[in-house]
Amino acid sequence: MNIWLAAIIVVVVGGLALAGAILILRHILRKHASRTWPEAVGKITEGNISLSHDSNDNSIYSAQFTFTYHVLGSMLSGRSASQNLNGSWNFAKRAIDNHPVGTTIRVRYNPEKPEEYFSEFEWGNTQEWFWFILLFILFISILAVFVVNLVQTS
């Protein structure tokens, strides 16, 4: 393989993988920081099951919630999703059934920027770690292939 082609692949694909991992890590760290944010009571205004597909065209279902919450007399709104790792329809349906319109939920909001929030649906979600590790391993693998290729051509 041409060393320049390998370098381009590392920069493009590896860069995208690393950028994705960094964005996910930033989200994880922000969510961790939200543990110290004040809580508000939210109220679900809408809930529905969302369908998407992965790269293999497998169906992935998630429960999508819209809610309102009050901070210092202002009503704010937010959206959150609840999904398990395999995206099963049963999980999404159960989440919708357990949280009908009008149900109260807990919302942590950033006191400096109240429109920034994490709802209770996002607190226990560990999918971010899965995607962070996957993207980081992809980046390291691409980098390793490039280094091996570089050493072999030297």
FENNORCOR-V267027 format. One line per field, one symbol per residue. phi: phi as a letter, one per 30 degrees, with the letter a starting at -180 (. if undefined). A space follows every 10 residues. Layout:
# FENNORCOR-V267027
phi=???
This chain:
# FENNORCOR-V267027
phi=.ddddddddd dddddddddd dddddddddd dddddcddcb dcbdcabacc cbbddciddb cbdcbcbcac bhicccbabb bbacdciddd ddddddddbd ejddbcbcbd ddbedcbbcd dcdcdcdede dddddddedd dddddddddd dddd
